[in-house]
Amino acid sequence: MSENSLLSRLEGLDGRFEEVATLITDPAVIADQQRYVKLTKEYRELEKILDATRRYRQSLAIIEESKQIIAEESDDEMRQMAREELEAATQALPKMEEEIKLLLVPADPDDSKNAIVEIRGGTGGDEAALFAGDLFRMYQKYAETRGWQLAVSSFSEGAAGGYKEIIFSLTGDGVYGTMKYESGVHRVQRVPATETQGRVHTSAATVAVLPEAEEFDVEIHEGEIKWDTFRSGGAGGQNVNKVESGVRLRYNWKNPNTGVVEEILIECTETRDQPKNKERALSRLRTFIYDKEHQKYLDDIASKRKTMVSTGDRSAKIRTYNYPQGRITDHRINYTVYNLGAFMDGDIQECIDKLIVAENAEKLKASEL
């Protein structure tokens, strides 16, 4: 992409940045938390792009100015300084262009979320459980280096140690965007502690990294609720029988699982106060929809986990940990290093960085930037 076409992609961003900056100070926007959070996120993203654009334009200006000095200036010292500035700015330009292009590619909205990590021993019995324990320790050490908080949700220990399964949450800045590259089957080749003849065994453990669910906002269009009132029956005294305190609501809601519009019918006769019964009926409606939406979320997560970890068989591997050779190989990017001890102690950032670079290259290719 030429510099002119790149700059044309950046046109209008200054205006949008100013618009968003004004909106996030508007009391009406601040009161609408969902909109406010969305706009503040956009503000931060635009700020990064505009900062990179400012530096890029400065380099372009230096290049033009240096060329002019070289062409017109008679002083040799000034011309030499201009040549040095021209060379430095020209060399810096490709990196700046790459940075801007990546910032223009839409980010995964889940990248900024916290993560839920599930590690399960796969093929290999007791040795697989021990390896799952080693992976947990590796991520525990890595989380410490990143300043993330780790909290174990549940675990099932292996007979010889380690874990048949362990589930934990990671809380911090951009956790999912970093940890998502660890999803898949991890294969280990080593001599198990129970092996008497020194033979190398192959075992596997699966890792699933999922974006943590954010707090659900149940959206109800109250204007679409149909209300009826009626007299409550039963032994409740004169008031219950004579006053229409009972309420009935009907609400058409699209089931996210089936796509079918369902009529929800809720009645409430718990109190002798009609407004209170309306309030309780609304609360029940919110609870009903929340439960349905939550189940849809759980189903989506279960589906995503299956695709990320494949079958759990060691043949569907993303990375191999070879202990006899002290070697780590990530098969997705043909990355191999011989620092297994440090890697298992949480020194995995270099590998993740290379995976990020590979993914960014694919994003740029797909977006034709």
Secondary structure, 3 states (H helix, E strand, C coil): CCHHHHHHHCCCHHHHHHHHHHHCCCHHHHHCHHHHHHHHHHHHHHHHHHHHHHHHHHHHHHHHHHHHHHHHCCCHHHHHHHHHHHHHHHHHHHHHHHHHHHHHCCCCCCCCCCEEEEEEECCCCHHHHHHHHHHHHHHHHHHHHHCCEEEEEEEEECCCCCEEEEEEEEECCCHHHHHHHHCEEEEEEECCCCCCCCCCEEEEEEEEEEECCCCCCCCCCHHHCEEEEECCCCCCHHHHHHCCCEEEEEEEEECCCCCCEEEEEEEECCCCCHHHHHHHHHHHHHHHHHHHHHHHHHHHHHHHHHHHHCCCCCCCEEEEEECCCCEEEECCCCEEECCHHHHHCCCCHHHHHHHHHHHHHHHHHHHCC
